[in-house]
């Protein structure tokens, strides 16, 4: 019988497990950040699956970058709002 190809979600979990040694070497606060990044990979698993990239890590990195970009946009928006309020109070 032929082998079945693991689902994208299974492949992500296997890749994350391969990084466990790296994760364990991190300080606690960095470990938390690492776990958050891996959760972004899980969050965007459907998009990563549809990307059909031969290198799994590429889709994982794009998921992490997308989440960070969204956070940057949110922070910029909040900063702009604070600046508007401060400029309006002068």
N, CA, C and O atoms as a GROMACS GRO file, in nm:
protein
  360
    1UNK      N    1   0.082  -0.118   0.000
    1UNK     CA    2   0.000   0.000   0.000
    1UNK      C    3   0.087   0.125   0.000
    1UNK      O    4   0.197   0.126   0.056
    2UNK      N    5   0.036   0.230  -0.063
    2UNK     CA    6   0.108   0.357  -0.067
    2UNK      C    7   0.088   0.436   0.061
    2UNK      O    8  -0.008   0.414   0.135
    3UNK      N    9   0.178   0.525   0.084
    3UNK     CA   10   0.166   0.610   0.202
    3UNK      C   11   0.073   0.726   0.172
    3UNK      O   12   0.067   0.774   0.059
    4UNK      N   13   0.002   0.768   0.272
    4UNK     CA   14  -0.084   0.884   0.255
    4UNK      C   15  -0.005   1.009   0.288
    4UNK      O   16   0.085   1.006   0.373
    5UNK      N   17  -0.037   1.117   0.224
    5UNK     CA   18   0.028   1.244   0.250
    5UNK      C   19  -0.041   1.308   0.371
    5UNK      O   20  -0.164   1.316   0.374
    6UNK      N   21   0.037   1.352   0.469
    6UNK     CA   22  -0.027   1.414   0.586
    6UNK      C   23  -0.096   1.544   0.547
    6UNK      O   24  -0.055   1.611   0.453
    7UNK      N   25  -0.201   1.578   0.620
    7UNK     CA   26  -0.269   1.704   0.595
    7UNK      C   27  -0.175   1.819   0.630
    7UNK      O   28  -0.074   1.800   0.700
    8UNK      N   29  -0.208   1.936   0.581
    8UNK     CA   30  -0.126   2.054   0.612
    8UNK      C   31  -0.118   2.076   0.763
    8UNK      O   32  -0.012   2.105   0.816
    9UNK      N   33  -0.232   2.062   0.830
    9UNK     CA   34  -0.232   2.082   0.976
    9UNK      C   35  -0.141   1.980   1.046
    9UNK      O   36  -0.070   2.015   1.141
   10UNK      N   37  -0.144   1.857   1.001
   10UNK     CA   38  -0.055   1.756   1.060
   10UNK      C   39   0.091   1.790   1.031
   10UNK      O   40   0.178   1.774   1.117
   11UNK      N   41   0.117   1.838   0.910
   11UNK     CA   42   0.254   1.874   0.873
   11UNK      C   43   0.304   1.991   0.957
   11UNK      O   44   0.420   1.994   0.998
   12UNK      N   45   0.216   2.088   0.984
   12UNK     CA   46   0.253   2.202   1.069
   12UNK      C   47   0.291   2.152   1.208
   12UNK      O   48   0.394   2.192   1.262
   13UNK      N   49   0.209   2.067   1.264
   13UNK     CA   50   0.236   2.016   1.399
   13UNK      C   51   0.369   1.941   1.403
   13UNK      O   52   0.444   1.952   1.499
   14UNK      N   53   0.397   1.864   1.299
   14UNK     CA   54   0.524   1.792   1.292
   14UNK      C   55   0.641   1.889   1.283
   14UNK      O   56   0.744   1.869   1.347
   15UNK      N   57   0.625   1.994   1.204
   15UNK     CA   58   0.732   2.095   1.190
   15UNK      C   59   0.753   2.168   1.322
   15UNK      O   60   0.867   2.191   1.362
   16UNK      N   61   0.645   2.204   1.388
   16UNK     CA   62   0.657   2.272   1.517
   16UNK      C   63   0.728   2.182   1.617
   16UNK      O   64   0.811   2.228   1.696
   17UNK      N   65   0.697   2.055   1.614
   17UNK     CA   66   0.763   1.959   1.705
   17UNK      C   67   0.914   1.951   1.677
   17UNK      O   68   0.993   1.935   1.769
   18UNK      N   69   0.952   1.963   1.549
   18UNK     CA   70   1.094   1.959   1.514
   18UNK      C   71   1.170   2.081   1.569
   18UNK      O   72   1.292   2.077   1.584
   19UNK      N   73   1.099   2.187   1.599
   19UNK     CA   74   1.160   2.307   1.655
   19UNK      C   75   1.160   2.307   1.808
   19UNK      O   76   1.196   2.408   1.870
   20UNK      N   77   1.120   2.199   1.870
   20UNK     CA   78   1.107   2.193   2.016
   20UNK      C   79   1.239   2.218   2.087
   20UNK      O   80   1.241   2.284   2.191
   21UNK      N   81   1.349   2.169   2.033
   21UNK     CA   82   1.480   2.194   2.096
   21UNK      C   83   1.513   2.343   2.098
   21UNK      O   84   1.564   2.394   2.198
   22UNK      N   85   1.484   2.411   1.989
   22UNK     CA   86   1.504   2.556   1.981
   22UNK      C   87   1.416   2.625   2.085
   22UNK      O   88   1.462   2.713   2.158
   23UNK      N   89   1.289   2.583   2.090
   23UNK     CA   90   1.194   2.643   2.184
   23UNK      C   91   1.241   2.627   2.328
   23UNK      O   92   1.236   2.722   2.406
   24UNK      N   93   1.288   2.509   2.363
   24UNK     CA   94   1.332   2.482   2.501
   24UNK      C   95   1.452   2.566   2.541
   24UNK      O   96   1.471   2.595   2.659
   25UNK      N   97   1.533   2.605   2.443
   25UNK     CA   98   1.653   2.685   2.473
   25UNK      C   99   1.621   2.832   2.495
   25UNK      O  100   1.708   2.908   2.538
   26UNK      N  101   1.498   2.873   2.467
   26UNK     CA  102   1.459   3.013   2.482
   26UNK      C  103   1.425   3.046   2.627
   26UNK      O  104   1.386   2.960   2.706
   27UNK      N  105   1.441   3.174   2.660
   27UNK     CA  106   1.394   3.222   2.791
   27UNK      C  107   1.242   3.216   2.792
   27UNK      O  108   1.180   3.208   2.686
   28UNK      N  109   1.183   3.220   2.908
   28UNK     CA  110   1.038   3.204   2.923
   28UNK      C  111   0.960   3.305   2.838
   28UNK      O  112   0.864   3.267   2.771
   29UNK      N  113   0.999   3.433   2.841
   29UNK     CA  114   0.924   3.533   2.764
   29UNK      C  115   0.940   3.511   2.614
   29UNK      O  116   0.847   3.535   2.538
   30UNK      N  117   1.058   3.466   2.572
   30UNK     CA  118   1.079   3.436   2.430
   30UNK      C  119   1.003   3.311   2.389
   30UNK      O  120   0.954   3.301   2.277
   31UNK      N  121   0.994   3.216   2.481
   31UNK     CA  122   0.918   3.093   2.454
   31UNK      C  123   0.771   3.127   2.430
   31UNK      O  124   0.705   3.068   2.344
   32UNK      N  125   0.720   3.222   2.508
   32UNK     CA  126   0.582   3.265   2.490
   32UNK      C  127   0.563   3.328   2.352
   32UNK      O  128   0.463   3.301   2.285
   33UNK      N  129   0.656   3.411   2.310
   33UNK     CA  130   0.650   3.473   2.178
   33UNK      C  131   0.659   3.367   2.068
   33UNK      O  132   0.588   3.376   1.968
   34UNK      N  133   0.745   3.269   2.087
   34UNK     CA  134   0.758   3.160   1.990
   34UNK      C  135   0.626   3.084   1.978
   34UNK      O  136   0.581   3.053   1.867
   35UNK      N  137   0.566   3.054   2.091
   35UNK     CA  138   0.438   2.983   2.090
   35UNK      C  139   0.329   3.064   2.019
   35UNK      O  140   0.247   3.009   1.947
   36UNK      N  141   0.330   3.196   2.040
   36UNK     CA  142   0.234   3.282   1.971
   36UNK      C  143   0.255   3.274   1.819
   36UNK      O  144   0.158   3.266   1.743
   37UNK      N  145   0.380   3.275   1.777
   37UNK     CA  146   0.408   3.265   1.633
   37UNK      C  147   0.360   3.132   1.576
   37UNK      O  148   0.304   3.128   1.467
   38UNK      N  149   0.381   3.025   1.650
   38UNK     CA  150   0.335   2.895   1.602
   38UNK      C  151   0.182   2.890   1.597
   38UNK      O  152   0.124   2.823   1.512
   39UNK      N  153   0.118   2.960   1.690
   39UNK     CA  154  -0.028   2.967   1.687
   39UNK      C  155  -0.079   3.043   1.564
   39UNK      O  156  -0.186   3.012   1.513
   40UNK      N  157  -0.001   3.142   1.518
   40UNK     CA  158  -0.038   3.210   1.394
   40UNK      C  159  -0.035   3.112   1.277
   40UNK      O  160  -0.118   3.121   1.187
   41UNK      N  161   0.060   3.021   1.278
   41UNK     CA  162   0.067   2.919   1.172
   41UNK      C  163  -0.060   2.833   1.175
   41UNK      O  164  -0.115   2.799   1.070
   42UNK      N  165  -0.103   2.801   1.293
   42UNK     CA  166  -0.226   2.722   1.306
   42UNK      C  167  -0.348   2.803   1.263
   42UNK      O  168  -0.439   2.752   1.198
   43UNK      N  169  -0.349   2.930   1.300
   43UNK     CA  170  -0.461   3.018   1.268
   43UNK      C  171  -0.482   3.030   1.117
   43UNK      O  172  -0.596   3.033   1.070
   44UNK      N  173  -0.374   3.038   1.043
   44UNK     CA  174  -0.382   3.056   0.898
   44UNK      C  175  -0.355   2.925   0.823
   44UNK      O  176  -0.308   2.927   0.709
   45UNK      N  177  -0.384   2.813   0.886
   45UNK     CA  178  -0.359   2.683   0.825
   45UNK      C  179  -0.436   2.664   0.694
   45UNK      O  180  -0.384   2.604   0.600
   46UNK      N  181  -0.558   2.713   0.688
   46UNK     CA  182  -0.636   2.699   0.564
   46UNK      C  183  -0.568   2.771   0.449
   46UNK      O  184  -0.559   2.718   0.338
   47UNK      N  185  -0.522   2.892   0.473
   47UNK     CA  186  -0.452   2.968   0.370
   47UNK      C  187  -0.322   2.898   0.332
   47UNK      O  188  -0.288   2.889   0.214
   48UNK      N  189  -0.249   2.850   0.431
   48UNK     CA  190  -0.123   2.780   0.404
   48UNK      C  191  -0.145   2.655   0.323
   48UNK      O  192  -0.065   2.622   0.235
   49UNK      N  193  -0.252   2.585   0.352
   49UNK     CA  194  -0.285   2.464   0.277
   49UNK      C  195  -0.313   2.496   0.131
   49UNK      O  196  -0.274   2.421   0.041
   50UNK      N  197  -0.380   2.608   0.107
   50UNK     CA  198  -0.412   2.647  -0.029
   50UNK      C  199  -0.293   2.705  -0.104
   50UNK      O  200  -0.297   2.716  -0.227
   51UNK      N  201  -0.189   2.743  -0.032
   51UNK     CA  202  -0.070   2.799  -0.097
   51UNK      C  203   0.006   2.692  -0.176
   51UNK      O  204   0.077   2.723  -0.271
   52UNK      N  205  -0.010   2.568  -0.138
   52UNK     CA  206   0.057   2.453  -0.202
   52UNK      C  207   0.204   2.481  -0.231
   52UNK      O  208   0.251   2.462  -0.344
   53UNK      N  209   0.276   2.525  -0.130
   53UNK     CA  210   0.419   2.550  -0.142
   53UNK      C  211   0.494   2.421  -0.110
   53UNK      O  212   0.458   2.349  -0.017
   54UNK      N  213   0.598   2.391  -0.188
   54UNK     CA  214   0.673   2.268  -0.160
   54UNK      C  215   0.749   2.271  -0.028
   54UNK      O  216   0.777   2.167   0.031
   55UNK      N  217   0.782   2.391   0.019
   55UNK     CA  218   0.854   2.404   0.146
   55UNK      C  219   0.754   2.455   0.250
   55UNK      O  220   0.710   2.570   0.244
   56UNK      N  221   0.720   2.370   0.343
   56UNK     CA  222   0.620   2.401   0.446
   56UNK      C  223   0.653   2.529   0.521
   56UNK      O  224   0.564   2.609   0.551
   57UNK      N  225   0.779   2.548   0.552
   57UNK     CA  226   0.820   2.663   0.632
   57UNK      C  227   0.786   2.795   0.564
   57UNK      O  228   0.762   2.895   0.632
   58UNK      N  229   0.782   2.798   0.430
   58UNK     CA  230   0.747   2.922   0.359
   58UNK      C  231   0.607   2.968   0.397
   58UNK      O  232   0.587   3.085   0.430
   59UNK      N  233   0.511   2.880   0.392
   59UNK     CA  234   0.374   2.916   0.428
   59UNK      C  235   0.364   2.951   0.576
   59UNK      O  236   0.288   3.040   0.614
   60UNK      N  237   0.439   2.881   0.659
   60UNK     CA  238   0.438   2.912   0.802
   60UNK      C  239   0.492   3.053   0.826
   60UNK      O  240   0.434   3.129   0.904
   61UNK      N  241   0.601   3.088   0.760
   61UNK     CA  242   0.658   3.221   0.777
   61UNK      C  243   0.564   3.330   0.725
   61UNK      O  244   0.554   3.437   0.785
   62UNK      N  245   0.497   3.303   0.615
   62UNK     CA  246   0.401   3.400   0.563
   62UNK      C  247   0.286   3.419   0.662
   62UNK      O  248   0.237   3.531   0.677
   63UNK      N  249   0.244   3.313   0.728
   63UNK     CA  250   0.138   3.325   0.830
   63UNK      C  251   0.184   3.414   0.944
   63UNK      O  252   0.108   3.498   0.991
   64UNK      N  253   0.306   3.395   0.988
   64UNK     CA  254   0.361   3.475   1.096
   64UNK      C  255   0.374   3.621   1.053
   64UNK      O  256   0.338   3.712   1.128
   65UNK      N  257   0.426   3.643   0.932
   65UNK     CA  258   0.440   3.780   0.882
   65UNK      C  259   0.305   3.849   0.866
   65UNK      O  260   0.292   3.967   0.896
   66UNK      N  261   0.206   3.776   0.819
   66UNK     CA  262   0.072   3.833   0.804
   66UNK      C  263   0.017   3.878   0.940
   66UNK      O  264  -0.037   3.988   0.952
   67UNK      N  265   0.031   3.794   1.039
   67UNK     CA  266  -0.018   3.829   1.173
   67UNK      C  267   0.057   3.951   1.228
   67UNK      O  268  -0.004   4.038   1.290
   68UNK      N  269   0.187   3.958   1.204
   68UNK     CA  270   0.264   4.072   1.251
   68UNK      C  271   0.225   4.199   1.176
   68UNK      O  272   0.218   4.307   1.235
   69UNK      N  273   0.201   4.187   1.045
   69UNK     CA  274   0.159   4.303   0.967
   69UNK      C  275   0.024   4.355   1.016
   69UNK      O  276   0.004   4.476   1.027
   70UNK      N  277  -0.067   4.264   1.046
   70UNK     CA  278  -0.197   4.306   1.099
   70UNK      C  279  -0.180   4.380   1.232
   70UNK      O  280  -0.246   4.481   1.256
   71UNK      N  281  -0.091   4.330   1.316
   71UNK     CA  282  -0.066   4.395   1.444
   71UNK      C  283  -0.005   4.533   1.423
   71UNK      O  284  -0.042   4.628   1.492
   72UNK      N  285   0.088   4.546   1.330
   72UNK     CA  286   0.147   4.676   1.299
   72UNK      C  287   0.042   4.775   1.251
   72UNK      O  288   0.041   4.890   1.294
   73UNK      N  289  -0.046   4.731   1.162
   73UNK     CA  290  -0.153   4.818   1.112
   73UNK      C  291  -0.244   4.864   1.226
   73UNK      O  292  -0.283   4.980   1.232
   74UNK      N  293  -0.276   4.771   1.315
   74UNK     CA  294  -0.361   4.805   1.430
   74UNK      C  295  -0.293   4.909   1.518
   74UNK      O  296  -0.356   5.006   1.561
   75UNK      N  297  -0.164   4.888   1.546
   75UNK     CA  298  -0.090   4.981   1.631
   75UNK      C  299  -0.076   5.119   1.565
   75UNK      O  300  -0.087   5.222   1.632
   76UNK      N  301  -0.052   5.120   1.433
   76UNK     CA  302  -0.044   5.247   1.361
   76UNK      C  303  -0.176   5.323   1.370
   76UNK      O  304  -0.178   5.444   1.392
   77UNK      N  305  -0.285   5.251   1.353
   77UNK     CA  306  -0.417   5.312   1.360
   77UNK      C  307  -0.440   5.371   1.499
   77UNK      O  308  -0.488   5.484   1.511
   78UNK      N  309  -0.405   5.296   1.603
   78UNK     CA  310  -0.420   5.345   1.739
   78UNK      C  311  -0.331   5.467   1.764
   78UNK      O  312  -0.374   5.563   1.827
   79UNK      N  313  -0.208   5.462   1.713
   79UNK     CA  314  -0.116   5.574   1.729
   79UNK      C  315  -0.168   5.698   1.657
   79UNK      O  316  -0.161   5.808   1.710
   80UNK      N  317  -0.218   5.679   1.536
   80UNK     CA  318  -0.276   5.792   1.462
   80UNK      C  319  -0.393   5.852   1.538
   80UNK      O  320  -0.408   5.975   1.542
   81UNK      N  321  -0.476   5.768   1.596
   81UNK     CA  322  -0.591   5.817   1.673
   81UNK      C  323  -0.544   5.897   1.795
   81UNK      O  324  -0.601   6.002   1.826
   82UNK      N  325  -0.443   5.848   1.863
   82UNK     CA  326  -0.388   5.920   1.979
   82UNK      C  327  -0.333   6.055   1.934
   82UNK      O  328  -0.356   6.157   2.000
   83UNK      N  329  -0.260   6.055   1.824
   83UNK     CA  330  -0.204   6.181   1.772
   83UNK      C  331  -0.314   6.279   1.734
   83UNK      O  332  -0.301   6.398   1.760
   84UNK      N  333  -0.422   6.230   1.672
   84UNK     CA  334  -0.534   6.316   1.635
   84UNK      C  335  -0.597   6.380   1.759
   84UNK      O  336  -0.628   6.498   1.762
   85UNK      N  337  -0.614   6.296   1.863
   85UNK     CA  338  -0.673   6.348   1.987
   85UNK      C  339  -0.582   6.453   2.051
   85UNK      O  340  -0.630   6.555   2.100
   86UNK      N  341  -0.451   6.426   2.050
   86UNK     CA  342  -0.357   6.521   2.110
   86UNK      C  343  -0.352   6.651   2.030
   86UNK      O  344  -0.347   6.759   2.088
   87UNK      N  345  -0.353   6.640   1.896
   87UNK     CA  346  -0.351   6.760   1.812
   87UNK      C  347  -0.481   6.839   1.827
   87UNK      O  348  -0.479   6.962   1.820
   88UNK      N  349  -0.592   6.770   1.847
   88UNK     CA  350  -0.720   6.836   1.863
   88UNK      C  351  -0.735   6.906   1.996
   88UNK      O  352  -0.817   6.997   2.010
   89UNK      N  353  -0.658   6.865   2.095
   89UNK     CA  354  -0.669   6.925   2.228
   89UNK      C  355  -0.582   7.049   2.243
   89UNK      O  356  -0.588   7.117   2.346
   90UNK      N  357  -0.502   7.080   2.141
   90UNK     CA  358  -0.412   7.197   2.150
   90UNK      C  359  -0.483   7.323   2.114
   90UNK      O  360  -0.422   7.430   2.116
   0.00000   0.00000   0.00000
